[in-house]
Amino acid sequence: MEVGRAFRTLKSTLELRPIYHRKDERIKAHVLLCFLALVLARIAEGQTGLTWDKIRAIMERMHLGEFQSKDGRPLQRAELTPEQSNILKKLNISPLPKLYRIDLKG
């Protein structure tokens, strides 16, 4: 039950709709994904000292802005909060560069 709850939490973060499986290999794959989701959540909790719900609440406030101009379309990451920086550091994850991508019109 805990594996399923952890996967539902991750699915809601990714905004995935429910999927129902009938074939054995798909059911096994779904269970494996649930298990991996739980492992990732527990690792994140262990490394940060925070609950998964708290980690998710803090990290989902991180935004990537898309800007339009006559010259192109830059994508820029919002400034990280100290909490977000701390979580990424504890998880040994490098943040996206502030200016993520620029699509120039040619």
N, C-alpha and C positions, 0 to 999 in steps of 0.2 A: 504494500500500500504506500509505503514511503517513497519507493522508486517511482510509482505512478504519479504521486503528488509532486515530486521534484520535476518530473518531465512535464506535467501540466503547467507548472510555474514557468519553465523554460519556453514551452510552446506559447504561453500567453505573452511572454516577452517578445517572441518572434512573430506574434500575431498569426499563428497557424490555426487552421480550422481542424476540428476533430477528424480523424481518419479511422475507418473501420476495416479490419483485415479479415479475409477468409482463408487465404492460402497459408500453409504452415511456414514457409520460408519468410513471408512478410510478418507474420506474428512473431517469429523468432527475432527478426531484424528489429521490430518495434520494441520488444523486451530488451534487447541489447542496447538500443538507443536510450531507453529509460534508465537502464543501469549506468551507462556512460554519463548521462545528464546528472544523475545523483552523485556519481564520483566527482564530476567537475564542480558541482555545487559544494560538496563537502571539502574538496581541496581548497576552494576559494574561501570558505568559512574558516578552515584551519589556518590558512596563510594570513588572513586579515583580522581574525578575531571578531568578525561581524557575522550576523545571520545572513542567509542568502537573500531574504526579503529586503534587508537593509542595504546590502551591496547593490541589488537590482534597483532600488529606489534612488540611490545616489548616482549610479552609472547611467540610468535612463534619462537623467537630466543633461547629459552630454549631447551636444548638438553639432551638426555639420550644416553650415549655411551654404545655400546655392545662390549665386548672384549672377544676374544677366547684364551684359553691356553690349555695345555694338562691336566690341573687339573679341568677345569670348564669354566663357562661362566658368569663373573660378569657384572652387569649393573650398570653404574655409572653416576650420574647426573652431568652435567657441573656446574661450579661455577656460582651462580646467580649474575646478574648485580645488582647494587644498585636500578635501576628502577624496575627490576623484584621483588626484595625483598620488595620494598616499595608497589607495587601493591598487592602482596600476603598478606602483613601485613594489608593493608587497607581493604582487603576483608575477613580478618580473616581466611585465608587458610594457613595451615601448608605446607611448601615445602616438597617434597619427601626427604628422607634421602640421603646424598651424595652417599653412596653405597646402591643402591636400592635392588638388589637381586643377589644372587650367586647360580648358578646351578652347583653343584659339580658332577663330573663324578665319578661313584662308581665302 
